[in-house]
Amino acid sequence: MYVYYRQHQAKQQKDTNQLVTQPQKIIQQQKMDQISILTYNVWFEDQNFDLRTVEILKIIEQKQATYVCLQEVTQRFMQHANNNQYIKQNYYITNNKRGWYGTVIFQKINPASVIQIPFPSGMERDLLYTITNVNGKELIIATSHLESLNNSKLRYEQLQISYKQFEQYQNVIMMGDFNFDGEENKQNLSDQYIDIWPFLRQETGNTMKQTSKFAAWRPDRIIMKKGGYLTPSLIEIVGDYDIPFFKDKEVHPDIVKTPSDHLGLYAVFTLQQ
């Protein structure tokens, strides 16, 4: 099945058909009371890659989210995902351009559009989102991996491009690895959006653990545009456990023992009728 796919370049717009992988089990969409989402930076590093990926796919199956947004996705990861029976049966998968790594969206509802917008970036970062008709209204689910390292100006610019892109829409959820915390929160987070973790929870919600070089911090976010038909009701961290490979093993405290060097986020939103 094809969906309409638009790729935007600076001062240029190109419209093409882009294949989206269909699930094996297509369920007729009914009116929905809520949706759930999972966002996860799956970490492209080779360290225990296959063992870690197995655990991430288990988490996806356990949570059974309506939408799954992943970052740092490689072809190797997608080989695992495409061979996973639960994913094959239940999700439409965006076949957007990813370079050697990038983002992907899995969703249980047939998307009307898949849109990818390259950012100004030295790391091939972009904005990926789908438009889906849910209960008769357009719902935008977006993901990105904003510029890493000491690039606060680029991250700010990338977010401004995202906010501008969604001006025409009411119902927007954006998530992913935003790569900032602390002081950058104030300048980067638009007052038109709600940061779901502090909105619902009092804990810090760090999604990267402390190491000998870095303090624990919260680069991973789920934000929601105000004024739509979505109401956040739950958010929680996923993937905060050691993979079986490390059972009863003593290793250096900086060794990543979890399914990824990031922790994932799972959230539920109710839909106003």
Long-range contacts (C-beta under 8 A, 24 or more apart in sequence): 1-110, 3-110, 3-111, 3-112, 3-113, 3-114, 4-112, 4-113, 4-114, 5-96, 5-113, 5-114, 5-115, 5-116, 6-113, 6-115, 6-116, 7-97, 7-115, 7-116, 7-117, 7-118, 8-115, 8-117, 8-118, 9-118, 18-95, 18-96, 18-114, 19-95, 20-92, 20-93, 20-94, 20-95, 20-111, 20-114, 21-82, 21-92, 21-93, 21-95, 22-92, 23-88, 23-89, 23-90, 23-91, 23-92, 23-108, 24-88, 24-89, 25-89, 25-90, 26-110, 27-108, 29-109, 29-110, 31-135, 32-66, 32-134, 32-135, 32-271, 33-270, 33-271, 34-233, 34-268, 34-269, 34-270, 34-271, 35-66, 35-67, 35-134, 35-139, 35-268, 35-269, 35-271, 36-63, 36-64, 36-65, 36-66, 36-67, 36-266, 36-267, 36-268, 36-269, 37-65, 37-66, 37-67, 37-68, 37-69, 37-141, 37-173, 37-175, 37-222, 37-266, 37-267, 37-268, 37-269, 38-63, 38-65, 38-67, 38-68, 38-69, 38-238, 38-264, 38-265, 38-266, 39-68, 39-69, 39-70, 39-71, 39-143, 39-175, 39-176, 39-220, 39-222, 39-264, 39-265, 40-68, 40-69, 40-70, 40-71, 40-238, 40-239, 40-260, 40-262, 40-264, 40-265, 41-70, 41-71, 41-72, 41-145, 41-176, 41-177, 41-220, 41-260, 41-261, 41-262, 41-264, 42-70, 42-71, 42-72, 42-73, 42-77, 42-259, 42-260, 43-72, 43-256, 43-260, 43-261, 43-262, 44-72, 44-73, 44-74, 44-77, 44-101, 45-261, 47-256, 48-243, 48-245, 49-76, 50-80, 51-243, 51-244, 51-245, 52-243, 52-259, 52-260, 53-77, 53-80, 53-259, 54-80, 55-239, 55-243, 55-259, 56-239, 56-259, 56-260, 56-264, 57-81, 57-84, 57-86, 57-87, 59-238, 59-239, 59-259, 59-264, 60-84, 60-86, 60-87, 60-106, 61-86, 61-87, 63-238, 63-266, 64-90, 65-266, 66-107, 66-108, 66-109, 67-105, 67-106, 67-107, 67-108, 67-141, 68-105, 68-106, 68-107, 69-103, 69-104, 69-105, 69-141, 69-142, 69-143, 69-175, 69-176, 70-103, 70-104, 70-105, 70-106, 70-143, 71-102, 71-103, 71-143, 71-144, 71-145, 71-176, 71-177, 72-101, 72-102, 72-145, 72-177, 73-98, 73-101, 73-102, 73-103, 73-104, 74-98, 74-100, 74-101, 75-100, 78-104, 81-106, 94-128, 94-130, 96-128, 99-124, 102-126, 102-128, 102-145, 103-128, 103-143, 103-144, 103-145, 103-176, 104-128, 105-129, 105-130, 105-141, 105-143, 107-132, 107-141, 109-134, 112-138, 117-161, 117-165, 119-144, 119-147, 119-154, 119-157, 119-158, 119-161, 120-154, 120-157, 120-158, 121-147, 121-154, 121-158, 122-147, 122-151, 122-154, 123-147, 123-148, 125-158, 127-158, 127-161, 127-162, 127-165, 129-165, 129-174, 134-171, 134-271, 135-229, 135-271, 135-273, 137-170, 137-171, 137-229, 138-169, 138-170, 138-171, 139-171, 139-173, 139-230, 140-166, 140-169, 140-171, 140-172, 140-173, 140-174, 141-173, 142-166, 142-172, 142-173, 142-174, 142-175, 143-174, 143-175, 143-176, 144-174, 144-176, 144-177, 144-178, 145-176, 145-177, 145-179, 146-176, 146-177, 146-178, 146-179, 146-180, 147-179, 148-179, 152-180, 152-184, 155-179, 155-180, 155-184, 155-188, 156-184, 156-187, 156-188, 159-188, 159-190, 163-190, 163-192, 163-193, 166-225, 169-225, 170-225, 170-227, 170-228, 170-229, 171-225, 171-228, 171-229, 171-230, 172-224, 172-225, 172-228, 173-222, 173-223, 173-224, 173-225, 173-230, 173-269, 174-222, 174-223, 174-224, 175-220, 175-221, 175-222, 175-223, 175-265, 176-220, 176-221, 177-219, 177-220, 177-262, 178-219, 178-220, 178-221, 179-219, 180-219, 181-217, 181-218, 181-219, 182-217, 189-223, 192-225, 192-226, 192-227, 193-223, 193-224, 193-225, 193-226, 194-223, 194-224, 194-225, 194-226, 194-232, 195-221, 195-222, 195-223, 196-221, 196-222, 196-223, 196-224, 196-232, 196-235, 196-267, 197-221, 197-222, 197-235, 197-265, 199-232, 200-232, 200-233, 200-234, 200-235, 201-235, 205-237, 206-263, 207-237, 207-262, 207-263, 207-264, 207-265, 208-261, 208-262, 208-263, 209-258, 209-263, 211-253, 211-254, 212-253, 212-254, 213-254, 219-262, 220-262, 220-263, 220-264, 220-265, 221-265, 222-265, 222-267, 224-269, 229-271, 229-272, 230-269, 230-270, 230-271, 230-272, 231-269, 231-270, 231-271, 231-272, 232-267, 232-268, 232-269, 233-268, 233-269, 233-270, 234-266, 234-267, 234-268, 235-265, 235-266, 235-267, 235-268, 236-265, 236-266, 236-267, 237-263, 237-264, 237-265, 237-266, 238-263, 238-264, 238-265, 238-266, 239-263, 239-264
